[in-house]
Amino acid sequence: MQQDAQRRRLTLLQGQYLAFIRAYTLIHREPPAEADMRRFFRVTPPSVHRMVLTLAESGLIERTPGQARSLRVLVPPKELPPLEDPTPHEDA
């Protein structure tokens, strides 16, 4: 089942969340909390939680319900998109 989920095409937003979780984990040596994702993506707590649940149900991440900072990306790093700045840029 995990291989099937990895072969599935990611939405742009799913890819960005996965890339963020991986990058944050590499930098901080622990996975992000939902509050960290909320601040980076500038979204509401329910939006982040819904995305985490969707990624887990799709087999793209592993998590332990009720345990903080327990996210683990199951998609190989080479299949993740580059993390992009979520802030819109104003070009002159």
Beta strands, then each sheet from edge to edge (+ up, - down):
strand 1: 61-62
strand 2: 72-73
sheet 1: 1+ 2-
end
